[in-house]
Amino acid sequence: MRLLDHLADLLKDIEAEGLYKRERLIAGPQGGRIDVASAGGTRSVVNLCSNNYLGLADHPDVIAAAKEGLDRFGFGMASVRFICGAQTLHRELECAIARYLGKDDAILFAACFDANGGVFEPLLGPEDAILSDALNHASIIDGIRLSKAKRYRYANSNMNALEDSLKEAIADGVRFKLIVTDGVFSMDGYIADLPAICDLAERYDALVMVDDCHATGHLGEKGRGTPALTGVGDRVHIVTGTLGKTLGGAMGGFVAAAQPVIDILRQRARPYLFSNSLAPAVAAGSLRAIEIAKSADDRRATLARHAERFRSAMASAGFELLPGSSPIIPVMLNDARLSQEMARALDARGVYVTGFFFPVVPKGRARIRTQISAALSDADIDYAVDAFKDAGKALGII
Ligand SMILES: *Cc1c(COP(=O)(O)O)cnc(C)c1O
């Protein structure tokens, strides 16, 4: 009971600091426009905060493939792989991911959070080094904590700092060095400088791992992600990614890499060994989503066009945006409370967004992170910009 009192106090503190996260409910499928559940039923809003970059989350072919997977393979596996094995479907999906990303093989996890949680510990020991970008995803931070390797954190995309860390690791006499970075830093929309990272890796004899969750499917040639986009291709040794964003948006994560890396992960990665396989419907739908993504140049073009339309209209309206070329477009409000007020004002005007503030982003750098989707129409983009202008004027932002 003392714990319950303690938790109740903690919740009050979170609330008092204005940091309490309230979840909203959607009454239908994910999409460019969504039906949000509200007191009087539902209301249709323009969605600017999903990871549904290519709009595959409600694609009829993905849904049909998932239904077929359900009919052919049942509802669930009810076993981890080293006991009951996997279904042919799971193996097919792993091979499709490996082919798509140009790697020897791939291994599935229940989520990319698990892939990142399980990838480091089997590969590296206490005599090794992991060099990690300061803005890397929480799951990478946790995965590194679970490994026994020495840790070196370098300032976000700062190549001098990375070089210093590499030298430090060498001075410390480490055996293997692995540089780890997000392909796209999700709070800013910045793309990692992979050519410079690969140059340093090669100069200092390090390996490179990229978490490409916010890129696989929609960035680079055929959607092959930031290694393809930045022209480094197979100079990146390990790619982790998700099936829960562009590639259908259901769930599931993976590691794609050279054969011995994948083989050792099958032997030793704890979230793989001790957790159930993906549901067959999810595996089948994701497999179809990858096929669609590969040949979705039209959707990728729409996505880029929409992002440009939104970015330029918002800049001319006088909003402060972070520069960039990804479909993540942060609108800077800087003040935490203002970001919350702006999110509410946009909600009232039929635009679905979330205000981000400390500790998710640095203090004084609060923002509304918008994410563009190919599922939006030109009219949706214009509607959203008008809502931003109206709300921005009402709150004295522009
Ligand atoms: C979303 C995300 C993850 C987690 O992916 P899930 O499959 O949802 O667990 C990991 N890393 C990055 C960079 C992400 O953006």
Ligand as a Chemical Component Dictionary entry (heavy atoms), coordinates in Angstrom:
data_LIG
# 
_chem_comp.id                   LIG 
_chem_comp.type                 NON-POLYMER 
_chem_comp.pdbx_formal_charge   0 
_chem_comp.three_letter_code    LIG 
# 
loop_
_chem_comp_atom.comp_id 
_chem_comp_atom.atom_id 
_chem_comp_atom.alt_atom_id 
_chem_comp_atom.type_symbol 
_chem_comp_atom.charge 
_chem_comp_atom.model_Cartn_x 
_chem_comp_atom.model_Cartn_y 
_chem_comp_atom.model_Cartn_z 
_chem_comp_atom.pdbx_ordinal 
LIG C1 C1 C 0 10.259 3.028  -33.762 1  
LIG C2 C2 C 0 11.699 2.799  -33.514 2  
LIG C3 C3 C 0 12.151 1.667  -32.842 3  
LIG C4 C4 C 0 11.203 0.658  -32.235 4  
LIG O1 O1 O 0 10.555 -0.060 -33.218 5  
LIG P1 P1 P 0 9.353  -1.066 -32.799 6  
LIG O2 O2 O 0 9.351  -2.077 -33.870 7  
LIG O3 O3 O 0 8.129  -0.233 -32.729 8  
LIG O4 O4 O 0 9.731  -1.624 -31.466 9  
LIG C5 C5 C 0 13.509 1.468  -32.714 10 
LIG N1 N1 N 0 14.399 2.364  -33.216 11 
LIG C6 C6 C 0 13.995 3.499  -33.841 12 
LIG C7 C7 C 0 15.007 4.446  -34.370 13 
LIG C8 C8 C 0 12.631 3.753  -33.995 14 
LIG O5 O5 O 0 12.244 4.873  -34.597 15 
# 
loop_
_chem_comp_bond.comp_id 
_chem_comp_bond.atom_id_1 
_chem_comp_bond.atom_id_2 
_chem_comp_bond.value_order 
_chem_comp_bond.pdbx_ordinal 
LIG C1 C2 SING 1  
LIG C2 C3 SING 2  
LIG C2 C8 DOUB 3  
LIG C3 C4 SING 4  
LIG C3 C5 DOUB 5  
LIG C4 O1 SING 6  
LIG O1 P1 SING 7  
LIG P1 O2 DOUB 8  
LIG P1 O3 SING 9  
LIG P1 O4 SING 10 
LIG C5 N1 SING 11 
LIG N1 C6 DOUB 12 
LIG C6 C7 SING 13 
LIG C6 C8 SING 14 
LIG C8 O5 SING 15 
# 
